[in-house]
Amino acid sequence: MSGTTFYVSSSQGNDANSGTSPAEAWQTLEMVSNSSFEPGDQILFRAGDEFIGQLVVNSSGEEGSPIVFGKYDEGDKPIINSAPTPGGSYIASILIRNQSFIELEDLEVTNDRQDEDRVGEDPEQGYGIFVHNDGTGLIMEHFHFRNLTVRDVYAATTEGVDFDDLRVAGIYFRSERNTSWPVRHIKDILVEDSFITRTGKFGIWSQHGGGNEGIGGERTNRNKNIVFRNNHTLHTGGSGIVPGRSYNLLMEGNRFEFPGSDLDPRMAKRGSGAWFFGGRNIIAQFNEVISARGEGDTYSIHIDHSNENVFVQFNYSEDSEGGFAEILGNNVNSVYRYNVSVNDGFRDNARSMWVSDFAGETFQRTSDNNFIYNNTIYVGDGRDTGLSFTADNTYVYNNIVMAAPGSTIGDIEFVADITEGDDFIVSNNLFHGSIEQDFTDLDLNAVTADPLFTSAGGTNTASYALQPGSPAINAGVAFDQPEFPNAGEGIFADIPAFPEVDLYGNPIFWQDGFVNIGAFAETEAPTFEVTGTIQTENVNLNPNATFNINEPLPDVTVRLFDGLVELDSDVTDADGAYTLEHSVAHGELRIEATRTDAFQLRELTGIPAGQDHDEGPRNLFFEGGSVFYQGVSYRTVEIGDQNWMAENLRATHYRNGDPIPNVTNNSEWSSLDSGAFAVHEND
């Protein structure tokens, strides 16, 4: 990066200096705020120094050459603090208005406003960093903030201020309403690896005022391409992160502790870990929410109203006062999948799952295409939560729903108010403990058993892994999952359309017979034991399956194929027993074992993937006699020195592609010295 580096030190600098070396450092924020900078310039504050006042960024960088504000020297992050400014505090310690290509890093920002006297500064607002677009037709872009500490941020007054009117955040991005063309918004926002604590309301807040009728559109009346990654919020008066009106948002790897905190009387005292309003295309994954508090909302991560395509996946939540999953009204395609919820919900109106038609104080509209699947929900500590669904098409699949002794789920409230003619499908869930009977009765494929968690009642993700032999393993159902529409594009370059790896690092293979119930995806592969010679066997196989080919005779070849492609695999020969192991992502696999000597019968005594698991070992090919299997009597016929299955031959086409009708009785079989073939109506 080209450009000039400027140095600022409150303890050693002087505003009469040039500012271009540590020995010639400037001293005050006022000097920096009144200076203009060029693309590629860096403004570095001395480590360990505190700077009183407001830093105003009044210059823009350009693509590839942002203006960077950071630190120099070893030691603590330099502090920028507006609160004790002579004449009264500002609403923000760092103000970026109508500029672009700005980066902040390695700074500590605080704004504990105590003084209401500064003219023009609203006492009901308070921000550490405020990025503001109120320009005419202005697109602001590229705000990358890294390794920041933002702490102790409060409005100057909160007495009598309603929750919705309190405007306080550690970091705040706002675009004003579009009332005329051209339109304005902020894009390319990144906040990562930052710590935010003790704020009056939110940790990070992003807003767009929307647009008047006929002004702007889906993308332009929203801030867009936003990433919040690996941040930690602790004791925020409201939620940790609140993006409003976002288009394309990725929120991952964040930890939200005690949102809705009452640590300070000036705090709002109400907040989920995070929530989304009026957004489009949102992924919230691999986040943790601990001890959310408050009388309203206050769920793990909740989907507020008027969103489309919000995917809440691979998160861990614990001890949220309101509950686990909250979907409000006027949403389309809201998804909770592969999350772990522990002891979420303990107030009077707590709910483990809540889908509502609330879309504003005076507006009710149901949400469509609500998916809650493959989550693990555990409620203990004597807590009681409800279940409420007022919605359009809603799907509840493959969840573990467990109430420990002394706790209940659904007993205090159960509502199922689904729009007439729409789906409410509850299927293949595992229920254990005191779960509302009216809810469990909806699931015709329910499993009612102890899921065999590693350590039920534990307060970490590992406690809710499944032990071997769990009834939840391989007991789920595959269905048409919702697809994330922007997978592989832009900020979602590393996001697949469908989930691939769970919270535990297990690959997710979405195919019949190998779907678990709950958030733990590691399945138990069946063992295939084959005696004699296999010519060809087609089966859907689980990855990492082990095949034991018990063939004591020499001259056996074992190969593994995915379609026509041969896969790399390990083959061992110990005492005449061949074991083939493989690990592939997906696909229909074929194992081939051939011998050079005469044809022998094969016997498959394991349980192949994709077939029923409740019938135990079986012979699909056998020597003579008959077997009754799945309501059909199968027989073999002897033709020469070979035994063939007489009914329902699985061949479907001749070599030339013509279809072969199923053989229906023994009279339609013929024998020739060279082998056997089927004859049917002159075929």
Buried (B, 14 or more C-beta within 10 A) or exposed (E): EEBEBBBBBBEBBEBEBEBEEBEBBBBBBBBBBEBEBBBBBBBBBBBBBBBBBBBBBBBBBEEEBBBBBBBBBEEEBBBBBBBEBEEBBBBBBBBBBBBBBBBBBBBBBBBBBEBBEBEEBEBBBBBBBBBBBEBEEBBBBBBBBBBBBBBBBBBBBBEEBEBEEBBBBBBBBBBBBBEEEEBBBBBBBBBBBBBBBBBBBBBBBBBBBBBEEEBBEEBBBBBBBBBBBBBBBBBBBBBBBBBBBBBBBBBBBBBBBBBBBBBBEBBBBBBBBBBBBBBBBBBBBBBBBBBBBBBBBBBBBBBBBBBBBBBBBBBBBBBBBBBBBBBBBBBBBBBBBBBBBBBBBBBEBBBBBBBBBBBEEEEEBBBBBBBBBBBBBBBBEEBBBBBBBBBBBBBBBBBBBBBBEEBBBBBBBBBBEBBEEEEBBBBBBBBBBBBBEEBBEBBEEBBEEBBBBBEBEBEEBEBBBBBEEBBBBBBBBBBEBBEBEBBEEEBBEEBEBEBBEBBBEBBBBBBEBBBBBBBBBBBBBBEBBBBBBBEEBEBBBBBBBEBBBEBEEEEBEBBBBBEEEEBEBEBEEEEEEBBBEBEBEBBBBBBBBEBEEEEBBBBBBBBBBBBEEEEEEBBBBBEEEEBEEEEEEBBBBEBEEBBBBBBEBEEEEEEEEEEEEEBEEEEBBEBEEEEBEBEEEEE
